[in-house]
Amino acid sequence: MEPRDWLLVLLGLADSSEPLDPIRLQKGLFMFSRESGASASECYDFVPYDYGPFSVAIYGDLDALYEAGAVERLPTPGYTWDRYRSTAAGVAAAQLLVDAMGQSDRGRAVWLQRLKQDVLTLSFRDLLSYVYRRYPDFAENSVFRG
């Protein structure tokens, strides 16, 4: 699995109609990289940034998935950023990935979907506070002070 595959699984399975904003995508995939047991080659590289762990590569992959018709961008009124949601084609592609997975990767996919539920239910403040408590090194450049 490539990092982009896990991004597609995150967006495309369980609650695929629920869009994710950049903070939830970044923090969800960061926690996946640290807590799922996936190999480093399957995960994005993160650096401490304005709102904690950040990987610019996620945006490149979102753009590629958008161009491929697997993801749609949803404008967020009053903000400069978009939210992202899987299209029907993205849901189908994510399901194909999961169907081809071995047992350990399927376990990670289930874990990732539970994580998605968590990041969707936490407020912006609570999500960042949670990540900063668990990974204080990634809060060092943050402009958010909770």
C-alpha positions in Angstrom: 0.0 0.0 0.0 1.1 3.5 -0.8 0.3 6.6 1.3 -2.2 7.7 -1.3 -4.0 4.3 -1.0 -4.6 4.9 2.7 -5.8 8.4 2.0 -8.3 6.9 -0.4 -9.4 4.4 2.2 -9.8 7.1 4.8 -12.0 9.1 2.5 -13.8 6.3 0.7 -15.1 3.9 3.3 -17.4 4.3 6.3 -19.2 7.6 6.2 -17.8 8.4 2.8 -20.4 11.1 2.4 -18.9 13.0 5.4 -16.3 15.5 4.1 -13.0 16.0 5.9 -11.3 19.3 6.2 -7.5 19.7 5.9 -6.9 19.6 9.7 -8.8 16.3 10.0 -7.1 14.7 7.0 -3.6 15.8 8.2 -4.2 14.7 11.9 -5.9 11.5 10.9 -3.2 10.4 8.6 -0.5 11.5 11.1 -2.1 9.3 13.8 -2.3 6.5 11.3 1.4 6.8 10.6 2.3 6.7 14.3 -0.3 4.3 15.7 -1.4 1.8 13.1 1.7 -0.3 12.7 1.9 0.5 9.0 5.4 0.6 7.6 7.1 4.0 7.0 6.9 3.5 3.2 3.1 3.3 3.5 2.8 6.6 5.4 3.3 10.3 4.8 6.2 12.1 6.3 5.2 14.8 8.7 6.9 17.9 10.0 5.8 20.3 12.9 4.0 23.2 11.3 1.4 25.9 12.1 -1.2 23.5 13.3 0.9 20.6 14.3 1.9 17.6 12.1 1.8 18.5 8.4 2.6 16.7 5.2 2.5 18.7 2.0 2.4 15.4 0.0 -1.2 14.9 1.1 -2.3 17.9 -0.9 -0.5 16.5 -4.0 -2.3 13.2 -3.6 -5.7 14.9 -3.0 -5.1 16.8 -6.3 -4.3 13.6 -8.1 -7.4 11.8 -6.7 -9.5 14.8 -7.6 -8.1 14.7 -11.2 -8.9 11.0 -11.3 -12.5 11.6 -10.3 -12.1 9.8 -6.9 -12.4 12.8 -4.7 -14.5 16.0 -4.8 -13.6 19.4 -3.4 -16.3 21.1 -1.4 -15.9 24.9 -0.8 -16.2 26.0 2.8 -18.1 29.3 2.9 -16.2 32.0 4.7 -12.9 30.1 4.5 -10.1 29.7 2.0 -9.8 25.9 2.3 -11.9 23.1 0.8 -13.3 20.0 2.4 -12.8 16.7 0.6 -15.2 13.8 0.1 -15.0 10.6 -1.9 -17.0 10.3 -5.1 -18.8 7.1 -6.0 -15.8 6.1 -8.1 -13.6 6.8 -5.0 -15.7 4.6 -2.8 -15.5 1.8 -5.4 -11.7 2.2 -5.6 -11.3 2.2 -1.8 -13.4 -1.0 -1.6 -11.3 -2.7 -4.3 -8.2 -1.8 -2.2 -9.7 -3.3 0.9 -10.9 -6.4 -0.9 -7.4 -7.1 -2.1 -5.8 -6.6 1.4 -4.3 -9.2 3.5 -5.5 -9.6 7.1 -3.1 -7.2 8.7 -3.9 -4.4 6.3 -7.6 -5.0 6.7 -7.1 -4.6 10.4 -5.4 -1.2 9.6 -8.3 -0.2 7.4 -10.8 -0.9 10.2 -8.6 1.0 12.6 -8.4 3.9 10.1 -12.2 4.0 9.8 -12.6 4.1 13.6 -10.1 6.9 13.6 -12.1 8.8 11.0 -15.1 8.6 13.3 -13.0 10.1 16.1 -11.6 13.0 14.1 -15.1 13.8 12.8 -16.6 14.0 16.2 -13.8 16.0 17.9 -13.9 19.8 17.6 -10.9 21.5 16.0 -9.7 22.6 19.5 -10.1 19.1 21.0 -8.4 17.4 18.0 -5.4 19.6 18.1 -5.2 19.4 21.9 -5.3 15.6 21.7 -2.6 15.4 19.1 -0.4 17.9 20.9 -0.7 16.0 24.2 0.3 12.7 22.6 3.0 14.2 20.3 4.4 17.4 21.9 7.3 17.6 19.5 4.8 18.3 16.7 3.3 21.2 18.6 6.6 23.2 18.7 5.8 25.4 15.7 2.1 25.7 16.2 0.3 29.0 16.1 -2.6 27.3 18.0 -2.4 27.5 21.8 -5.7 26.0 22.6 
